[in-house]
Every structure is written in structure tokens, then in C-alpha cells.
């Protein structure tokens, strides 16, 4: 079974989160993580004018763009996004808006899905961003998966992470690295998605 981890990342933080989710998926025998990104909507001249954005692009240069077949073949899906004024990024939402053919085929119905998010500040809208994307997943017929409190790091995290999904606080300069609690929550989330996907395939 494949778990699709599809994300958008400007500076590389959500990309690093995707890699941790993939590590959690790999803990489940018989499951393969598939990491994909989505098309950029920021004009190239703006990216070229900023060193932080150029670093982010360089970090992800080898990540393939997601395809409809990636969605079709996945047994579970993790969506990753930075927050944009408390809601999902335009880049990831743009990709989801292109899933109408799969909606018509009912290709995503019954598949487990969850959301992970990065913000600049602790109260920058992690939970709101997850909720802003949730209606789309329900319209597609997917089964929402969060992070249960059996994941003890939810009690100790000083950065991101909640029952609604993993989170990361990147800092106002977007340079704060994932801490150990954030990593543990991301891996637990990936493992849980993989396990639930396997159960639903039986």
C-alpha cells in the first residue's frame, strides 16, 4: 500500500515535516510513503528576489509534482500546508480544486486522510488551517484522521501539534527547525495513517 504525502512549502519547513511523516509511514510493514509537492503560484521573479525563498526551492528541487494517479493509487493521504492568514495555502488548495475527476469517480471515498501544518507563531492558526481544509476532504468522501492523546508528545510539545494534526512553529524568520516533540507527533501521524489505511483495505 502507498501513503501519499502531498504538500506545499515556500521555505522548506512543511517539506521537512513531510519527510518526518514518511518516516512514520515506513515503520509499518508493507507500506510505502510517496512524497509529492504541488505547483508553485508565486511568480518566479519574486522567488528570485528573496534568498529565503530560493533556499526553499533548492531544498525541494528533486520532489516530483503530484499527479491524479498518485491520488488514485494511494491507500491513505497526508496533506501538508503552511498557514496563510489562518487558512490553507493557495498552492495546496489549487491542487485540491483539480480533484474533480476523482470526486466524480468516487476514487477517494473511504480513504483515510489527515493534515499537517506549519505556522510562524505559536498561535498563528494551526488548528484553523486544518479546519479550513477539512470540508474539502469530507466532500471527497475521505475519512479524517488526527493524532490521539496516546501520543504522549501532545502533552509536552512547546511547538506545534494537536489532536487535529501535527504542527510546527517555524518562527518569524522561518528558520526554527523541527523539535523532537514535533518530529515524534509527525511520525506517529504517519504511522497511524498507514495502519488505518491497511485496515480499511481489508
CORWOUR-V316552 format. One record per backbone hydrogen bond with DSSP energy under -1.0 kcal/mol. CO is the residue of the C=O (numbers start at 1). NH is the residue of the N-H. E is the energy in kcal/mol with one decimal. If there is no record, write none. Layout:
BEGIN
CO,NH,E ; CO,NH,E
END
This chain:
BEGIN
1,32,-2.9 ; 2,75,-3.3 ; 3,34,-2.7 ; 4,78,-3.1 ; 5,36,-2.7 ; 6,80,-2.3 ; 12,16,-2.1 ; 13,17,-1.8 ; 14,18,-2.1 ; 15,19,-1.7 ; 16,20,-1.4 ; 17,21,-2.3 ; 18,22,-2.2 ; 19,23,-1.6 ; 20,24,-1.7 ; 21,25,-2.1 ; 22,26,-2.2 ; 25,28,-1.9 ; 28,31,-1.4 ; 32,3,-2.5 ; 34,5,-3.3 ; 36,7,-1.9 ; 37,66,-2.7 ; 43,47,-1.8 ; 44,48,-2.7 ; 47,50,-1.5 ; 50,54,-2.0 ; 51,55,-2.2 ; 52,56,-1.8 ; 53,57,-2.3 ; 54,58,-2.4 ; 55,59,-2.2 ; 56,60,-1.1 ; 58,61,-1.2 ; 60,63,-2.1 ; 64,37,-2.4 ; 67,71,-1.4 ; 68,72,-2.5 ; 69,73,-2.5 ; 76,4,-2.3 ; 77,114,-1.7 ; 78,6,-2.4 ; 79,116,-2.6 ; 80,8,-1.5 ; 81,118,-1.5 ; 84,87,-1.0 ; 87,84,-2.8 ; 89,93,-2.3 ; 90,94,-2.6 ; 91,95,-1.4 ; 92,96,-2.2 ; 93,97,-2.5 ; 95,98,-1.2 ; 96,99,-1.9 ; 99,103,-2.1 ; 100,104,-2.7 ; 101,105,-1.6 ; 102,107,-2.3 ; 108,111,-1.8 ; 111,143,-2.5 ; 112,77,-2.2 ; 113,145,-2.5 ; 114,79,-2.9 ; 116,81,-2.0 ; 117,168,-1.4 ; 118,83,-2.2 ; 119,170,-3.4 ; 121,124,-1.5 ; 125,129,-2.6 ; 126,130,-1.8 ; 127,131,-2.4 ; 128,132,-2.1 ; 130,134,-1.4 ; 133,137,-1.4 ; 134,138,-2.1 ; 135,139,-2.4 ; 136,140,-1.6 ; 137,142,-2.5 ; 138,141,-1.2 ; 141,110,-2.9 ; 143,113,-2.7 ; 148,151,-1.9 ; 150,152,-1.1 ; 151,154,-2.1 ; 152,155,-1.8 ; 153,157,-1.9 ; 162,165,-1.3 ; 163,147,-2.2 ; 165,162,-1.5 ; 166,117,-1.9 ; 168,119,-2.7 ; 170,176,-2.7 ; 171,174,-1.8 ; 179,183,-2.4 ; 180,184,-2.2 ; 181,185,-2.3 ; 182,186,-2.2 ; 183,187,-2.5 ; 184,188,-2.4 ; 185,189,-2.2 ; 186,190,-2.3 ; 187,191,-2.5 ; 188,192,-2.4 ; 189,193,-2.5 ; 190,194,-2.1 ; 191,195,-2.5 ; 192,196,-2.7 ; 193,197,-2.6 ; 194,198,-2.1 ; 195,199,-2.0 ; 196,200,-2.5 ; 197,201,-1.1
END
